[in-house]
Amino acid sequence: MSSPVESEAWPSLPLEAWSDTCATLHRWLQIVGKIRLAQTPWTNHSWHVTLYVSSRGLATSPIPYGTRTFEIYFDFVAHRLGVGTSDGGIAVLPLEPQSVAQFYRRLMEEMARLDLHVHIDTRPNEVPDAIRLDQDETHHAYDPEYANRFWRVLVQADRVFKTFRARFVGKCSPVHLFWGAPDLAVTRFSGRPAPAHPGGVPNLPDWVAREAYSHEVSSCGFWPGGGPITYAAFYAYAYPEPDGFAAAKVKPDAAFYSTDLREFILPYDAVRTSATPDDTLLAFLQSTYEAAANLAQWDRRALETTFPGQRPSSAPS
């Protein structure tokens, strides 16, 4: 595999080329995310369960364990999983072809060696084929080339999303990876309560979805594809969706509204092959947000930044 330093910043990521690896990695991410979930105090909208893009992969951030903390990280450069504790303990596992159940057992054994004993609910969330993670011998692929490409796409998306996030002074999530989909997301809030979410997300309690969408949001993100969208894509949606949102004119021309998902979709390849990928992605993020905020009559003048050096708001006067 070529070094990321020598490779293009926005690599190709055709889902069909790594779908088995994607499915396996998705479940590995759920195991690590559920460890963070089990040990971390609840934070609104499930912000306490997420993972974060790092300079080598994905990481949990410090997780409390009594008076100690520990952190778990995926390294998609050296292809290993690491566990580090605040009292100096270290454990390392290779990322290689292995079943989800084997990954679970190996990780739990290494954590126990570090005197970290964490019980998780092994039912996967938000996937229809919900084989328990500690029993899943079906998913066992790992292609290091495509795992690395996926992380490199996340690095770019994380960087651009943070630029977009900086334009907003209202309540806004961090840029973080939800392991349910899995998707990298950032969410803006109007500050107003929203109607109860209908729920119905596969293998996710309805109360979790209702708490996540307790207030009006305009959300955007990236995910590797699946279901009706069979390719990597950026997305943007509003909850509740205001009248006229689906018909809104957004940028760039490659973006479209998916009636299946009820959100705008921008194929990743439209960004990757653009002469200016950052500008293309930012145009999508900004135009879909403006469509949601204007149609729902958000107080944009109060919510958007006027800090020196930031791009001026295009909020209506």
Secondary structure, DSSP 8 states (H G I E B T S, - for coil): ---GGGS-SS----HHHHHHHHHHHHHHHHHHHHHHHHHS---GGGTTS-BEE-SSEEE---EEETTEEEEEEEETTTTEEEEEETTS-EEEEE--S--HHHHHHHHHHHHHHTT-------S-SS-SS---TTT--S-----HHHHHHHHHHHHHHHHHHHHHHTTB-SSB--SEEETTTTEEEEEEEEEEE--------TTS-HHHHHHHTSEEEEEEEEE--BTTB-S-EEEEEEES--TTGGG---SSTT-EEETTTTEEEEEHHHHHTSSSHHHHHHHHHHHHHHHHHHHTT--HHHHB---TTS-------
